[in-house]
């Protein structure tokens, strides 16, 4: 059972980072070193780390936030659908009562209670909440359906051609795609897409949760506990549980060792010394900012393209 509780190596914040950086490093090794990094090959380490961080951020934070907005946007229409005119009437009555209550309170002053008593507002609020509670199961299904629609449209795993399009223009990824477009599009990014075709950073979150899931399983089988954990996060991440969770967990340790070796060989001290890590990221940013054709364009006075400029 020890192999189902792998130890996170020094220099990594999470198993999601390990799994993602491991794939990015493999894609990077499968491509020739870009010409702009030839004078400083050690900058491959921060570049790979920044790509991995961008993938994790999108899969575990930004896309889940968009999915949450989509889920919550389905709540009120679902209440209106199941509750009909009666629900809409109760809601409008409560909203009007609250508006009147606070308007009168502001006008009358704190020492004089408004004409609309608190008990009346509380009764209308209770009626409204009771109506919503009766619709709970229907609304929850509507939220789930909205999440499924979002993830079907978005695709939780893999990297589409536009995966990095919403990054800041001064990010290392955006700059590299402008500095070395042939290397980025014809070599590295296509290999990264292949390497990450079935990847989701949530696989790392799952590995991190395994010890707690084992401890909480109790009389229930571990597989059943894992199934419940994965189902509870399906709408958030659009994540389907790993098919072979034992194999995923067993392979986590060797992948972490391989990845640590990769970083240590290319940039000694990157994982163990925060000062070295910060220095290398700063050097990468400085190098790419100096080579970025867009930065040069902005720097030239009177040569800054407007938003209406036609490519």
JORAVEN-V721773 format. One record per residue. N is the residue number from 1. RES is the residue in three letters. D_CENTER is the distance of its C-alpha to the mean C-alpha in whole Angstrom. Layout:
n;res;d_center
N;RES;D_CENTER
N;RES;D_CENTER
//
This chain:
n;res;d_center
1;UNK;31
2;UNK;30
3;UNK;28
4;UNK;25
5;UNK;25
6;UNK;24
7;UNK;24
8;UNK;21
9;UNK;23
10;UNK;23
11;UNK;21
12;UNK;18
13;UNK;15
14;UNK;14
15;UNK;15
16;UNK;11
17;UNK;12
18;UNK;16
19;UNK;15
20;UNK;13
21;UNK;15
22;UNK;18
23;UNK;17
24;UNK;17
25;UNK;20
26;UNK;22
27;UNK;21
28;UNK;22
29;UNK;26
30;UNK;26
31;UNK;27
32;UNK;29
33;UNK;29
34;UNK;28
35;UNK;31
36;UNK;30
37;UNK;29
38;UNK;32
39;UNK;34
40;UNK;31
41;UNK;29
42;UNK;28
43;UNK;25
44;UNK;24
45;UNK;22
46;UNK;20
47;UNK;19
48;UNK;18
49;UNK;16
50;UNK;14
51;UNK;13
52;UNK;12
53;UNK;10
54;UNK;9
55;UNK;8
56;UNK;6
57;UNK;4
58;UNK;4
59;UNK;4
60;UNK;3
61;UNK;2
62;UNK;4
63;UNK;5
64;UNK;6
65;UNK;7
66;UNK;9
67;UNK;10
68;UNK;11
69;UNK;13
70;UNK;15
71;UNK;16
72;UNK;17
73;UNK;19
74;UNK;21
75;UNK;22
76;UNK;25
77;UNK;27
78;UNK;27
79;UNK;29
80;UNK;31
81;UNK;31
82;UNK;33
83;UNK;34
84;UNK;36
85;UNK;38
86;UNK;39
87;UNK;35
88;UNK;35
89;UNK;39
90;UNK;38
91;UNK;34
92;UNK;36
93;UNK;39
94;UNK;37
95;UNK;35
96;UNK;39
97;UNK;40
98;UNK;37
99;UNK;38
100;UNK;42
101;UNK;41
102;UNK;39
103;UNK;41
104;UNK;45
105;UNK;43
106;UNK;43
107;UNK;46
108;UNK;48
109;UNK;47
110;UNK;46
111;UNK;49
112;UNK;50
113;UNK;48
114;UNK;47
115;UNK;49
116;UNK;46
117;UNK;46
118;UNK;43
119;UNK;44
120;UNK;44
121;UNK;40
122;UNK;39
123;UNK;41
124;UNK;39
125;UNK;36
126;UNK;37
127;UNK;38
128;UNK;34
129;UNK;32
130;UNK;35
131;UNK;34
132;UNK;30
133;UNK;31
134;UNK;33
135;UNK;30
136;UNK;28
137;UNK;27
138;UNK;28
139;UNK;25
140;UNK;23
141;UNK;23
142;UNK;23
143;UNK;19
144;UNK;19
145;UNK;20
146;UNK;18
147;UNK;15
148;UNK;16
149;UNK;18
150;UNK;14
151;UNK;13
152;UNK;16
153;UNK;16
154;UNK;13
155;UNK;13
156;UNK;10
157;UNK;12
158;UNK;13
159;UNK;13
160;UNK;15
161;UNK;17
162;UNK;15
163;UNK;12
164;UNK;13
165;UNK;15
166;UNK;13
167;UNK;13
168;UNK;16
169;UNK;19
170;UNK;20
171;UNK;17
172;UNK;19
173;UNK;17
174;UNK;18
175;UNK;22
176;UNK;22
177;UNK;22
178;UNK;25
179;UNK;27
180;UNK;27
181;UNK;26
182;UNK;28
183;UNK;27
184;UNK;23
185;UNK;24
186;UNK;27
187;UNK;26
188;UNK;23
189;UNK;20
190;UNK;22
191;UNK;22
192;UNK;18
193;UNK;18
194;UNK;20
195;UNK;19
196;UNK;15
197;UNK;17
198;UNK;16
199;UNK;13
200;UNK;10
201;UNK;9
202;UNK;9
203;UNK;13
204;UNK;13
205;UNK;12
206;UNK;15
207;UNK;17
208;UNK;17
209;UNK;18
210;UNK;21
211;UNK;23
212;UNK;22
213;UNK;23
214;UNK;26
215;UNK;27
216;UNK;27
217;UNK;28
218;UNK;31
219;UNK;34
220;UNK;31
221;UNK;30
222;UNK;27
223;UNK;26
224;UNK;26
225;UNK;24
226;UNK;21
227;UNK;22
228;UNK;21
229;UNK;18
230;UNK;16
231;UNK;18
232;UNK;17
233;UNK;13
234;UNK;13
235;UNK;13
236;UNK;10
237;UNK;8
238;UNK;11
239;UNK;12
240;UNK;15
241;UNK;17
242;UNK;18
243;UNK;22
244;UNK;23
245;UNK;22
246;UNK;25
247;UNK;25
248;UNK;21
249;UNK;22
250;UNK;25
251;UNK;24
252;UNK;21
253;UNK;24
254;UNK;25
255;UNK;22
256;UNK;22
257;UNK;25
258;UNK;25
259;UNK;22
260;UNK;24
261;UNK;27
262;UNK;25
263;UNK;24
264;UNK;28
265;UNK;30
266;UNK;28
267;UNK;28
268;UNK;30
269;UNK;28
270;UNK;25
271;UNK;23
272;UNK;26
273;UNK;27
274;UNK;25
275;UNK;27
276;UNK;27
277;UNK;23
278;UNK;23
279;UNK;26
280;UNK;25
281;UNK;22
282;UNK;24
283;UNK;27
284;UNK;24
285;UNK;23
286;UNK;27
287;UNK;28
288;UNK;26
289;UNK;26
290;UNK;30
291;UNK;30
292;UNK;27
293;UNK;30
294;UNK;28
295;UNK;28
296;UNK;32
297;UNK;32
298;UNK;31
299;UNK;34
300;UNK;36
301;UNK;38
302;UNK;38
303;UNK;36
304;UNK;33
305;UNK;32
306;UNK;31
307;UNK;29
308;UNK;32
309;UNK;32
310;UNK;33
311;UNK;31
//
